[in-house]
Amino acid sequence: MFVKVFADQSVTLEESDNFRAFKLVVMGNASKLDGVRKALAGVAELPDEKTAWIFEAALRRFKGVEHDQAWQQNLSAMIEKAKPHGWIDETRKAIKAHVEWQE
């Protein structure tokens, strides 16, 4: 699954049933980092152009998955599997993702 930021700054959840891959895809280049940070307010934090911390609560609220109990359970399982690898920030309640810029 991945969170996608479009050129118009809209944000969607894509390939939501793929729990084996996780990333942030941004349409544009890294020169747009400040605008992307604003578009992702409440969804993710970007400490730099290569790393995102996507908030678990935001993922759970995306349209189409917010009321899907099986999906919610699968996300919880994915988070548990990611913990030993350092991909979960318990303080932020966020999942680490690499950022893929697509021009």
C-alpha angles and dihedrals in degrees: 000000000000141000111232129203113199127208089259088057094249115143128214140170111239131192087008094177094059102095093167097071130044131180147131116249118198123191103222135031135293092266085078093060096118092051091047090051089055092047090052096049106141091011104065146346121229112201089180140352093275103046135056131182106207115200116241092217091055092052090051091053099053114123112264096027103049094092099029106110094189091052091048090052092048090052090052090051091049090052092050091051091049096051097080089053095056094248095124124076105202092191094055093031086228140137121228116238134174116238119237114197115204119189 
